[in-house]
Amino acid sequence: MVNPQGRTLTFITTDQCGARCAHCLMESGPERESTLTYESMRRRMDDIASGGDVQLVVFTGGECTRLGDDLLESIAYASANGLLTRVVTNVEWAVDEVSAVSMIRDLREAGLREINFSYDDFHRVWVPEANLLNAWRAAKGVGFGSVVVALASGPRSRVTVEWLRRSLGHDLPLAYDETHRRLPLPEPSADGTRYLISNSRLIRVGRGRGLRQGYMTPEPVIGGALFQRCPPENAEPVITSEGNVAACCGIYPNGNEVLDLGPDGRPSAAQRTILAAIRQLGPGYLLGLLNQAGVQVRHRNSYVSICEVCEDVTRNPTAVAYLAENLPRIEQDLLAASALASAAPEAES
């Protein structure tokens, strides 16, 4: 799993998926239809990645393999232009050994460098365990830089790190520690591939807003979601299945008044200021402003992720309208925070 020094360009290739998982960030499902084409992704790569600071292109969804040749051609184009590529898939295609080998071969021949298999309690409802095993076996020893099982779990989960290790017959290392800090990448295996589990917590965004509190692992009170800024990697460029530019891939962006930047990717003055506040002060700061003003925001009793805070704020039209009307206050607080940050090194010296 690459931890690139350059930027990452993410394509939400489609919102169509054979699964309709209860925790899906993108609210994907069989009934959804928005899909990107090879030509649209090629143009975006030319526009965004041509400057040389993009190192990795991620193809996700929905289920990106449903694009067929459009996906393979996009991977090949990115690879031919010196970009690393990653696919995130639910392995619905790995119904037997022959199908799994065929898909893996096509992806590798197109130049795919990394593959992530999403599997957890909610995927397991729709995709049999056998599919994961077929895909895992087919992906071993064929030249990927990394093969990752992406697991989202909580206190009630049955598909856990231990479950995956037993099922796959491999004592796989983890991407994150118990506080969800990124661990150093493991050394490649003898075949040159890194195999690991990307272990994340369940969060209640997208369709997952309806999950009960008991499914979540609570955040610590100190340094919790209300006090955190959005990490820099969440500000990488994202292209939605509608062809728009989005400011985030952790929250369903289509139609979001803050996160959906439209087809040209140019934020309005309000979007620019609110996004700066999310990234520099944190979405909890915005929620605090709204609470102080008595603006009703449908928010949870507690938060386990800043993404939950951000979604509550940015999906609420009344909240966004209030913030847009009070940009001078937000800009003043941003300037104050910047001044404090600049003064901090001097104070330490």
PABAMI-365786 format. One record per residue (C-alpha): x, z, y; residue number from 1; residue in three letters. Coordinates in steps of 0.2 Angstrom, whole numbers. Layout:
<recs>
<rec u="X" w="Z" v="Y" k="NUM" r="ALA"/>
...
</recs>
This chain:
<recs>
<rec u="0" w="0" v="0" k="1" r="MET"/>
<rec u="8" w="-6" v="16" k="2" r="VAL"/>
<rec u="10" w="5" v="31" k="3" r="ASN"/>
<rec u="14" w="-9" v="43" k="4" r="PRO"/>
<rec u="23" w="-7" v="59" k="5" r="GLN"/>
<rec u="14" w="-21" v="66" k="6" r="GLY"/>
<rec u="-5" w="-22" v="69" k="7" r="ARG"/>
<rec u="-19" w="-25" v="56" k="8" r="THR"/>
<rec u="-32" w="-38" v="58" k="9" r="LEU"/>
<rec u="-48" w="-34" v="48" k="10" r="THR"/>
<rec u="-61" w="-47" v="43" k="11" r="PHE"/>
<rec u="-78" w="-39" v="38" k="12" r="ILE"/>
<rec u="-80" w="-55" v="28" k="13" r="THR"/>
<rec u="-99" w="-53" v="23" k="14" r="THR"/>
<rec u="-112" w="-39" v="23" k="15" r="ASP"/>
<rec u="-118" w="-46" v="6" k="16" r="GLN"/>
<rec u="-114" w="-35" v="-9" k="17" r="CYS"/>
<rec u="-121" w="-33" v="-27" k="18" r="GLY"/>
<rec u="-120" w="-14" v="-24" k="19" r="ALA"/>
<rec u="-131" w="-5" v="-12" k="20" r="ARG"/>
<rec u="-121" w="11" v="-12" k="21" r="CYS"/>
<rec u="-129" w="27" v="-3" k="22" r="ALA"/>
<rec u="-113" w="30" v="6" k="23" r="HIS"/>
<rec u="-109" w="13" v="12" k="24" r="CYS"/>
<rec u="-101" w="13" v="30" k="25" r="LEU"/>
<rec u="-106" w="-6" v="32" k="26" r="MET"/>
<rec u="-124" w="-4" v="25" k="27" r="GLU"/>
<rec u="-120" w="-18" v="14" k="28" r="SER"/>
<rec u="-132" w="-24" v="0" k="29" r="GLY"/>
<rec u="-139" w="-39" v="-10" k="30" r="PRO"/>
<rec u="-152" w="-43" v="3" k="31" r="GLU"/>
<rec u="-139" w="-45" v="17" k="32" r="ARG"/>
<rec u="-134" w="-63" v="22" k="33" r="GLU"/>
<rec u="-121" w="-63" v="36" k="34" r="SER"/>
<rec u="-104" w="-72" v="30" k="35" r="THR"/>
<rec u="-89" w="-78" v="38" k="36" r="LEU"/>
<rec u="-82" w="-95" v="34" k="37" r="THR"/>
<rec u="-64" w="-101" v="31" k="38" r="TYR"/>
<rec u="-64" w="-110" v="47" k="39" r="GLU"/>
<rec u="-70" w="-95" v="57" k="40" r="SER"/>
<rec u="-57" w="-84" v="50" k="41" r="MET"/>
<rec u="-43" w="-97" v="52" k="42" r="ARG"/>
<rec u="-47" w="-98" v="71" k="43" r="ARG"/>
<rec u="-47" w="-80" v="73" k="44" r="ARG"/>
<rec u="-30" w="-78" v="64" k="45" r="MET"/>
<rec u="-24" w="-92" v="76" k="46" r="ASP"/>
<rec u="-30" w="-82" v="91" k="47" r="ASP"/>
<rec u="-26" w="-65" v="86" k="48" r="ILE"/>
<rec u="-11" w="-66" v="74" k="49" r="ALA"/>
<rec u="-1" w="-79" v="83" k="50" r="SER"/>
<rec u="7" w="-67" v="95" k="51" r="GLY"/>
<rec u="18" w="-60" v="81" k="52" r="GLY"/>
<rec u="12" w="-42" v="82" k="53" r="ASP"/>
<rec u="-1" w="-43" v="68" k="54" r="VAL"/>
<rec u="8" w="-40" v="51" k="55" r="GLN"/>
<rec u="-7" w="-37" v="39" k="56" r="LEU"/>
<rec u="-24" w="-46" v="37" k="57" r="VAL"/>
<rec u="-37" w="-36" v="27" k="58" r="VAL"/>
<rec u="-52" w="-45" v="19" k="59" r="PHE"/>
<rec u="-66" w="-33" v="16" k="60" r="THR"/>
<rec u="-85" w="-32" v="16" k="61" r="GLY"/>
<rec u="-98" w="-31" v="9" k="62" r="GLY"/>
<rec u="-90" w="-39" v="-6" k="63" r="GLU"/>
<rec u="-77" w="-52" v="0" k="64" r="CYS"/>
<rec u="-75" w="-61" v="-16" k="65" r="THR"/>
<rec u="-92" w="-68" v="-14" k="66" r="ARG"/>
<rec u="-85" w="-80" v="-2" k="67" r="LEU"/>
<rec u="-76" w="-89" v="-16" k="68" r="GLY"/>
<rec u="-65" w="-103" v="-10" k="69" r="ASP"/>
<rec u="-67" w="-98" v="8" k="70" r="ASP"/>
<rec u="-58" w="-81" v="4" k="71" r="LEU"/>
<rec u="-45" w="-90" v="-6" k="72" r="LEU"/>
<rec u="-41" w="-102" v="8" k="73" r="GLU"/>
<rec u="-41" w="-88" v="21" k="74" r="SER"/>
<rec u="-28" w="-78" v="10" k="75" r="ILE"/>
<rec u="-18" w="-94" v="8" k="76" r="ALA"/>
<rec u="-18" w="-98" v="26" k="77" r="TYR"/>
<rec u="-13" w="-80" v="31" k="78" r="ALA"/>
<rec u="1" w="-80" v="18" k="79" r="SER"/>
<rec u="8" w="-97" v="23" k="80" r="ALA"/>
<rec u="10" w="-90" v="41" k="81" r="ASN"/>
<rec u="20" w="-75" v="35" k="82" r="GLY"/>
<rec u="6" w="-62" v="35" k="83" r="LEU"/>
<rec u="3" w="-49" v="22" k="84" r="LEU"/>
<rec u="-14" w="-49" v="14" k="85" r="THR"/>
<rec u="-25" w="-36" v="7" k="86" r="ARG"/>
<rec u="-42" w="-38" v="-2" k="87" r="VAL"/>
<rec u="-55" w="-23" v="-4" k="88" r="VAL"/>
<rec u="-67" w="-26" v="-18" k="89" r="THR"/>
<rec u="-80" w="-17" v="-28" k="90" r="ASN"/>
<rec u="-74" w="-26" v="-44" k="91" r="VAL"/>
<rec u="-92" w="-32" v="-48" k="92" r="GLU"/>
<rec u="-83" w="-48" v="-54" k="93" r="TRP"/>
<rec u="-73" w="-40" v="-68" k="94" r="ALA"/>
<rec u="-88" w="-40" v="-81" k="95" r="VAL"/>
<rec u="-76" w="-44" v="-95" k="96" r="ASP"/>
<rec u="-57" w="-47" v="-98" k="97" r="GLU"/>
<rec u="-58" w="-66" v="-95" k="98" r="VAL"/>
<rec u="-67" w="-65" v="-79" k="99" r="SER"/>
<rec u="-55" w="-51" v="-72" k="100" r="ALA"/>
<rec u="-40" w="-61" v="-77" k="101" r="VAL"/>
<rec u="-47" w="-77" v="-69" k="102" r="SER"/>
<rec u="-51" w="-68" v="-52" k="103" r="MET"/>
<rec u="-34" w="-59" v="-52" k="104" r="ILE"/>
<rec u="-25" w="-75" v="-55" k="105" r="ARG"/>
<rec u="-34" w="-85" v="-41" k="106" r="ASP"/>
<rec u="-31" w="-71" v="-29" k="107" r="LEU"/>
<rec u="-12" w="-70" v="-33" k="108" r="ARG"/>
<rec u="-10" w="-89" v="-33" k="109" r="GLU"/>
<rec u="-18" w="-89" v="-16" k="110" r="ALA"/>
<rec u="-4" w="-77" v="-10" k="111" r="GLY"/>
<rec u="-13" w="-60" v="-10" k="112" r="LEU"/>
<rec u="-1" w="-46" v="-9" k="113" r="ARG"/>
<rec u="-12" w="-30" v="-10" k="114" r="GLU"/>
<rec u="-28" w="-27" v="-19" k="115" r="ILE"/>
<rec u="-39" w="-11" v="-17" k="116" r="ASN"/>
<rec u="-53" w="-7" v="-30" k="117" r="PHE"/>
<rec u="-67" w="4" v="-22" k="118" r="SER"/>
<rec u="-74" w="16" v="-35" k="119" r="TYR"/>
<rec u="-83" w="32" v="-34" k="120" r="ASP"/>
<rec u="-99" w="40" v="-39" k="121" r="ASP"/>
<rec u="-109" w="29" v="-28" k="122" r="PHE"/>
<rec u="-101" w="13" v="-34" k="123" r="HIS"/>
<rec u="-103" w="18" v="-52" k="124" r="ARG"/>
<rec u="-122" w="17" v="-50" k="125" r="VAL"/>
<rec u="-120" w="-1" v="-48" k="126" r="TRP"/>
<rec u="-104" w="-6" v="-56" k="127" r="VAL"/>
<rec u="-99" w="-1" v="-74" k="128" r="PRO"/>
<rec u="-83" w="9" v="-77" k="129" r="GLU"/>
<rec u="-78" w="-5" v="-89" k="130" r="ALA"/>
<rec u="-77" w="-17" v="-73" k="131" r="ASN"/>
<rec u="-64" w="-5" v="-66" k="132" r="LEU"/>
<rec u="-54" w="-5" v="-82" k="133" r="LEU"/>
<rec u="-55" w="-24" v="-84" k="134" r="ASN"/>
<rec u="-49" w="-26" v="-66" k="135" r="ALA"/>
<rec u="-35" w="-13" v="-67" k="136" r="TRP"/>
<rec u="-28" w="-20" v="-83" k="137" r="ARG"/>
<rec u="-28" w="-38" v="-76" k="138" r="ALA"/>
<rec u="-19" w="-33" v="-60" k="139" r="ALA"/>
<rec u="-5" w="-24" v="-68" k="140" r="LYS"/>
<rec u="12" w="-33" v="-69" k="141" r="GLY"/>
<rec u="7" w="-49" v="-60" k="142" r="VAL"/>
<rec u="17" w="-46" v="-44" k="143" r="GLY"/>
<rec u="6" w="-37" v="-32" k="144" r="PHE"/>
<rec u="15" w="-26" v="-19" k="145" r="GLY"/>
<rec u="2" w="-13" v="-22" k="146" r="SER"/>
<rec u="-14" w="-10" v="-33" k="147" r="VAL"/>
<rec u="-24" w="4" v="-26" k="148" r="VAL"/>
<rec u="-40" w="13" v="-32" k="149" r="VAL"/>
<rec u="-50" w="18" v="-16" k="150" r="ALA"/>
<rec u="-59" w="34" v="-20" k="151" r="LEU"/>
<rec u="-71" w="43" v="-8" k="152" r="ALA"/>
<rec u="-76" w="60" v="-16" k="153" r="SER"/>
<rec u="-83" w="78" v="-11" k="154" r="GLY"/>
<rec u="-87" w="94" v="-20" k="155" r="PRO"/>
<rec u="-101" w="87" v="-31" k="156" r="ARG"/>
<rec u="-92" w="71" v="-36" k="157" r="SER"/>
<rec u="-89" w="67" v="-54" k="158" r="ARG"/>
<rec u="-78" w="52" v="-51" k="159" r="VAL"/>
<rec u="-63" w="62" v="-45" k="160" r="THR"/>
<rec u="-44" w="60" v="-45" k="161" r="VAL"/>
<rec u="-43" w="68" v="-62" k="162" r="GLU"/>
<rec u="-57" w="57" v="-69" k="163" r="TRP"/>
<rec u="-48" w="41" v="-63" k="164" r="LEU"/>
<rec u="-31" w="46" v="-70" k="165" r="ARG"/>
<rec u="-39" w="50" v="-87" k="166" r="ARG"/>
<rec u="-49" w="33" v="-87" k="167" r="SER"/>
<rec u="-35" w="22" v="-81" k="168" r="LEU"/>
<rec u="-22" w="32" v="-92" k="169" r="GLY"/>
<rec u="-10" w="34" v="-78" k="170" r="HIS"/>
<rec u="-5" w="49" v="-68" k="171" r="ASP"/>
<rec u="-7" w="40" v="-52" k="172" r="LEU"/>
<rec u="1" w="47" v="-36" k="173" r="PRO"/>
<rec u="-10" w="50" v="-21" k="174" r="LEU"/>
<rec u="-10" w="42" v="-3" k="175" r="ALA"/>
<rec u="-16" w="58" v="6" k="176" r="TYR"/>
<rec u="-13" w="77" v="4" k="177" r="ASP"/>
<rec u="-26" w="90" v="3" k="178" r="GLU"/>
<rec u="-27" w="90" v="23" k="179" r="THR"/>
<rec u="-29" w="71" v="22" k="180" r="HIS"/>
<rec u="-12" w="68" v="30" k="181" r="ARG"/>
<rec u="-4" w="52" v="24" k="182" r="ARG"/>
<rec u="9" w="55" v="10" k="183" r="LEU"/>
<rec u="25" w="45" v="8" k="184" r="PRO"/>
<rec u="22" w="29" v="-2" k="185" r="LEU"/>
<rec u="28" w="31" v="-20" k="186" r="PRO"/>
<rec u="42" w="21" v="-27" k="187" r="GLU"/>
<rec u="37" w="5" v="-35" k="188" r="PRO"/>
<rec u="35" w="5" v="-54" k="189" r="SER"/>
<rec u="46" w="-4" v="-65" k="190" r="ALA"/>
<rec u="36" w="-20" v="-63" k="191" r="ASP"/>
<rec u="39" w="-19" v="-44" k="192" r="GLY"/>
<rec u="21" w="-14" v="-40" k="193" r="THR"/>
<rec u="15" w="2" v="-32" k="194" r="ARG"/>
<rec u="0" w="10" v="-41" k="195" r="TYR"/>
<rec u="-9" w="24" v="-32" k="196" r="LEU"/>
<rec u="-26" w="32" v="-28" k="197" r="ILE"/>
<rec u="-31" w="31" v="-9" k="198" r="SER"/>
<rec u="-41" w="48" v="-10" k="199" r="ASN"/>
<rec u="-53" w="50" v="5" k="200" r="SER"/>
<rec u="-67" w="62" v="9" k="201" r="ARG"/>
<rec u="-85" w="57" v="9" k="202" r="LEU"/>
<rec u="-92" w="55" v="27" k="203" r="ILE"/>
<rec u="-109" w="53" v="33" k="204" r="ARG"/>
<rec u="-109" w="36" v="43" k="205" r="VAL"/>
<rec u="-118" w="20" v="40" k="206" r="GLY"/>
<rec u="-130" w="22" v="26" k="207" r="ARG"/>
<rec u="-121" w="38" v="22" k="208" r="GLY"/>
<rec u="-130" w="47" v="36" k="209" r="ARG"/>
<rec u="-143" w="52" v="24" k="210" r="GLY"/>
<rec u="-131" w="61" v="12" k="211" r="LEU"/>
<rec u="-134" w="80" v="11" k="212" r="ARG"/>
<rec u="-122" w="92" v="18" k="213" r="GLN"/>
<rec u="-117" w="98" v="0" k="214" r="GLY"/>
<rec u="-109" w="82" v="-4" k="215" r="TYR"/>
<rec u="-96" w="84" v="10" k="216" r="MET"/>
<rec u="-80" w="94" v="11" k="217" r="THR"/>
<rec u="-81" w="104" v="27" k="218" r="PRO"/>
<rec u="-68" w="102" v="41" k="219" r="GLU"/>
<rec u="-58" w="117" v="46" k="220" r="PRO"/>
<rec u="-65" w="124" v="63" k="221" r="VAL"/>
<rec u="-49" w="123" v="72" k="222" r="ILE"/>
<rec u="-43" w="106" v="74" k="223" r="GLY"/>
<rec u="-59" w="99" v="67" k="224" r="GLY"/>
<rec u="-69" w="83" v="71" k="225" r="ALA"/>
<rec u="-75" w="89" v="88" k="226" r="LEU"/>
<rec u="-57" w="91" v="94" k="227" r="PHE"/>
<rec u="-49" w="76" v="88" k="228" r="GLN"/>
<rec u="-45" w="59" v="96" k="229" r="ARG"/>
<rec u="-48" w="43" v="87" k="230" r="CYS"/>
<rec u="-31" w="38" v="78" k="231" r="PRO"/>
<rec u="-22" w="23" v="84" k="232" r="PRO"/>
<rec u="-25" w="13" v="68" k="233" r="GLU"/>
<rec u="-44" w="14" v="71" k="234" r="ASN"/>
<rec u="-42" w="3" v="87" k="235" r="ALA"/>
<rec u="-35" w="-12" v="77" k="236" r="GLU"/>
<rec u="-44" w="-29" v="79" k="237" r="PRO"/>
<rec u="-59" w="-31" v="68" k="238" r="VAL"/>
<rec u="-70" w="-47" v="66" k="239" r="ILE"/>
<rec u="-88" w="-43" v="60" k="240" r="THR"/>
<rec u="-98" w="-53" v="48" k="241" r="SER"/>
<rec u="-107" w="-60" v="63" k="242" r="GLU"/>
<rec u="-91" w="-67" v="70" k="243" r="GLY"/>
<rec u="-90" w="-54" v="84" k="244" r="ASN"/>
<rec u="-75" w="-44" v="88" k="245" r="VAL"/>
<rec u="-77" w="-25" v="85" k="246" r="ALA"/>
<rec u="-67" w="-10" v="91" k="247" r="ALA"/>
<rec u="-68" w="-1" v="74" k="248" r="CYS"/>
<rec u="-70" w="-4" v="56" k="249" r="CYS"/>
<rec u="-75" w="13" v="51" k="250" r="GLY"/>
<rec u="-93" w="12" v="59" k="251" r="ILE"/>
<rec u="-105" w="-2" v="56" k="252" r="TYR"/>
<rec u="-101" w="-12" v="73" k="253" r="PRO"/>
<rec u="-115" w="-25" v="73" k="254" r="ASN"/>
<rec u="-126" w="-22" v="88" k="255" r="GLY"/>
<rec u="-117" w="-6" v="93" k="256" r="ASN"/>
<rec u="-117" w="-5" v="112" k="257" r="GLU"/>
<rec u="-99" w="2" v="113" k="258" r="VAL"/>
<rec u="-90" w="-5" v="97" k="259" r="LEU"/>
<rec u="-97" w="-22" v="97" k="260" r="ASP"/>
<rec u="-87" w="-32" v="109" k="261" r="LEU"/>
<rec u="-96" w="-49" v="107" k="262" r="GLY"/>
<rec u="-89" w="-66" v="101" k="263" r="PRO"/>
<rec u="-75" w="-66" v="114" k="264" r="ASP"/>
<rec u="-69" w="-48" v="112" k="265" r="GLY"/>
<rec u="-69" w="-44" v="130" k="266" r="ARG"/>
<rec u="-76" w="-27" v="133" k="267" r="PRO"/>
<rec u="-87" w="-23" v="148" k="268" r="SER"/>
<rec u="-81" w="-10" v="161" k="269" r="ALA"/>
<rec u="-92" w="3" v="152" k="270" r="ALA"/>
<rec u="-86" w="-2" v="135" k="271" r="GLN"/>
<rec u="-68" w="-1" v="141" k="272" r="ARG"/>
<rec u="-70" w="16" v="149" k="273" r="THR"/>
<rec u="-80" w="24" v="134" k="274" r="ILE"/>
<rec u="-68" w="17" v="121" k="275" r="LEU"/>
<rec u="-53" w="24" v="131" k="276" r="ALA"/>
<rec u="-61" w="41" v="131" k="277" r="ALA"/>
<rec u="-64" w="40" v="112" k="278" r="ILE"/>
<rec u="-46" w="36" v="109" k="279" r="ARG"/>
<rec u="-38" w="47" v="122" k="280" r="GLN"/>
<rec u="-50" w="62" v="123" k="281" r="LEU"/>
<rec u="-60" w="60" v="107" k="282" r="GLY"/>
<rec u="-78" w="57" v="103" k="283" r="PRO"/>
<rec u="-81" w="76" v="104" k="284" r="GLY"/>
<rec u="-77" w="75" v="122" k="285" r="TYR"/>
<rec u="-91" w="62" v="125" k="286" r="LEU"/>
<rec u="-103" w="73" v="115" k="287" r="LEU"/>
<rec u="-99" w="88" v="125" k="288" r="GLY"/>
<rec u="-103" w="78" v="141" k="289" r="LEU"/>
<rec u="-120" w="73" v="134" k="290" r="LEU"/>
<rec u="-124" w="91" v="129" k="291" r="ASN"/>
<rec u="-120" w="98" v="146" k="292" r="GLN"/>
<rec u="-131" w="85" v="154" k="293" r="ALA"/>
<rec u="-145" w="89" v="142" k="294" r="GLY"/>
<rec u="-145" w="71" v="135" k="295" r="VAL"/>
<rec u="-153" w="72" v="117" k="296" r="GLN"/>
<rec u="-141" w="65" v="104" k="297" r="VAL"/>
<rec u="-147" w="66" v="86" k="298" r="ARG"/>
<rec u="-132" w="75" v="79" k="299" r="HIS"/>
<rec u="-128" w="85" v="64" k="300" r="ARG"/>
<rec u="-127" w="104" v="63" k="301" r="ASN"/>
<rec u="-108" w="101" v="59" k="302" r="SER"/>
<rec u="-96" w="87" v="57" k="303" r="TYR"/>
<rec u="-84" w="83" v="44" k="304" r="VAL"/>
<rec u="-76" w="68" v="53" k="305" r="SER"/>
<rec u="-74" w="61" v="70" k="306" r="ILE"/>
<rec u="-82" w="45" v="64" k="307" r="CYS"/>
<rec u="-98" w="55" v="62" k="308" r="GLU"/>
<rec u="-97" w="61" v="80" k="309" r="VAL"/>
<rec u="-93" w="44" v="86" k="310" r="CYS"/>
<rec u="-108" w="36" v="77" k="311" r="GLU"/>
<rec u="-120" w="49" v="84" k="312" r="ASP"/>
<rec u="-114" w="45" v="102" k="313" r="VAL"/>
<rec u="-112" w="26" v="101" k="314" r="THR"/>
<rec u="-128" w="22" v="91" k="315" r="ARG"/>
<rec u="-139" w="31" v="104" k="316" r="ASN"/>
<rec u="-145" w="20" v="118" k="317" r="PRO"/>
<rec u="-150" w="34" v="129" k="318" r="THR"/>
<rec u="-133" w="42" v="127" k="319" r="ALA"/>
<rec u="-123" w="26" v="130" k="320" r="VAL"/>
<rec u="-134" w="23" v="146" k="321" r="ALA"/>
<rec u="-130" w="40" v="152" k="322" r="TYR"/>
<rec u="-111" w="38" v="149" k="323" r="LEU"/>
<rec u="-112" w="20" v="158" k="324" r="ALA"/>
<rec u="-120" w="29" v="173" k="325" r="GLU"/>
<rec u="-106" w="42" v="174" k="326" r="ASN"/>
<rec u="-90" w="31" v="172" k="327" r="LEU"/>
<rec u="-82" w="39" v="187" k="328" r="PRO"/>
<rec u="-83" w="56" v="179" k="329" r="ARG"/>
<rec u="-75" w="50" v="163" k="330" r="ILE"/>
<rec u="-62" w="40" v="172" k="331" r="GLU"/>
<rec u="-57" w="56" v="182" k="332" r="GLN"/>
<rec u="-55" w="65" v="166" k="333" r="ASP"/>
<rec u="-45" w="52" v="158" k="334" r="LEU"/>
<rec u="-33" w="52" v="173" k="335" r="LEU"/>
<rec u="-32" w="71" v="172" k="336" r="ALA"/>
<rec u="-28" w="70" v="154" k="337" r="ALA"/>
<rec u="-15" w="57" v="157" k="338" r="SER"/>
<rec u="-6" w="67" v="171" k="339" r="ALA"/>
<rec u="-6" w="82" v="159" k="340" r="LEU"/>
<rec u="2" w="72" v="145" k="341" r="ALA"/>
<rec u="15" w="65" v="157" k="342" r="SER"/>
<rec u="19" w="83" v="164" k="343" r="ALA"/>
<rec u="21" w="91" v="146" k="344" r="ALA"/>
<rec u="38" w="84" v="142" k="345" r="PRO"/>
<rec u="45" w="90" v="159" k="346" r="GLU"/>
<rec u="37" w="107" v="156" k="347" r="ALA"/>
<rec u="46" w="108" v="139" k="348" r="GLU"/>
<rec u="63" w="104" v="146" k="349" r="SER"/>
</recs>
